[in-house]
Amino acid sequence: MAHNKQEERAVRAAFQKRFRKFSRLELAFYGSIIITAVLMAVGIIYLQSRNLQVKQDITEINSQISDAETDLNNAKQEVNELTRSDRIAEIAKKAGLNIDNSNLGNVGSNK
């Protein structure tokens, strides 16, 4: 039994020598490093997810802009088709109106 106690004391002494207690200042220093690392990791994850959300919003807005440009181009094409000189002359003839070719150019340029 005495031999066992001596062994235990030797093991405890070796552990205490190997793993000494940290002072309060050391604990505060290491604790602040760990807290900073955790906060930085959370911050990086948040910023990456926010960045992804903003990119998705930009993509959606660009899609809406593209759709609006397509609608605008379609409307311009329709206006061009409706204000063609020959179409206006045809409608005027059907309505029994006289055609003045000098005025037809003015109608087409009032876009």
C-alpha positions in Angstrom: 0.0 0.0 0.0 2.8 2.4 0.8 4.2 1.7 -2.6 0.9 2.6 -4.2 0.7 5.9 -2.4 4.2 6.8 -3.4 3.3 6.0 -7.0 0.1 8.1 -6.8 2.1 11.1 -5.4 4.7 10.7 -8.1 2.0 10.7 -10.8 0.2 13.7 -9.2 3.5 15.6 -9.0 4.3 14.8 -12.6 0.8 16.0 -13.7 1.1 19.1 -11.6 4.5 19.8 -13.0 3.3 19.2 -16.5 -0.1 20.9 -16.2 0.3 23.8 -13.9 -2.7 26.0 -13.0 -3.2 29.1 -15.0 -3.3 32.4 -13.3 -6.4 34.6 -13.6 -4.6 36.9 -16.1 -3.7 33.9 -18.3 -7.3 32.6 -18.1 -8.7 36.0 -19.0 -6.2 36.2 -21.9 -6.9 32.7 -23.3 -10.6 33.2 -22.7 -10.7 36.4 -24.6 -8.8 34.8 -27.5 -11.4 31.9 -27.6 -14.4 34.4 -27.4 -12.8 36.5 -30.2 -12.3 33.5 -32.4 -15.9 32.3 -31.9 -17.3 35.8 -32.6 -15.2 36.1 -35.7 -16.4 32.8 -37.0 -20.0 33.7 -36.4 -19.5 37.1 -38.0 -17.9 35.6 -41.1 -20.7 33.1 -41.5 -23.3 35.9 -41.1 -21.5 38.1 -43.6 -21.2 35.3 -46.2 -24.9 34.5 -45.9 -25.8 38.2 -46.2 -23.5 38.5 -49.2 -25.3 35.5 -50.8 -28.7 37.1 -50.1 -27.6 40.4 -51.7 -26.3 38.6 -54.8 -29.7 36.8 -55.1 -31.5 40.1 -54.8 -29.2 41.6 -57.5 -29.9 38.7 -59.8 -33.7 39.1 -59.3 -33.5 42.8 -59.9 -31.5 42.3 -63.1 -34.1 39.8 -64.3 -36.9 42.3 -63.7 -34.9 45.0 -65.6 -34.4 42.6 -68.5 -38.2 41.8 -68.5 -39.0 45.6 -68.5 -36.5 46.2 -71.3 -38.2 43.5 -73.4 -41.6 45.0 -72.7 -40.3 48.4 -73.7 -38.8 47.1 -76.9 -42.0 45.2 -77.7 -44.0 48.4 -77.2 -41.6 50.4 -79.4 -42.0 47.8 -82.1 -45.8 48.0 -81.8 -45.7 51.8 -82.1 -43.5 51.5 -85.2 -46.0 49.1 -86.7 -49.0 51.2 -85.9 -47.5 54.4 -87.3 -46.2 53.0 -90.6 -47.2 55.4 -93.4 -48.8 52.7 -95.6 -50.9 51.5 -92.7 -52.1 55.1 -91.9 -52.9 55.6 -95.6 -54.9 52.4 -95.7 -56.9 53.3 -92.7 -57.5 56.8 -94.1 -58.8 55.3 -97.4 -61.1 53.0 -95.6 -62.5 55.9 -93.7 -62.9 57.9 -96.9 -60.4 60.5 -95.9 -58.0 62.3 -98.3 -54.3 61.4 -97.9 -51.7 64.2 -97.7 -48.3 62.6 -97.9 -46.6 65.5 -96.3 -48.6 65.0 -93.1 -47.9 61.3 -93.1 -44.3 62.0 -92.4 -45.3 64.2 -89.4 -47.4 61.4 -87.9 -44.5 59.0 -88.1 -42.1 61.4 -86.5 -44.2 62.2 -83.4 -43.0 59.1 -81.5 
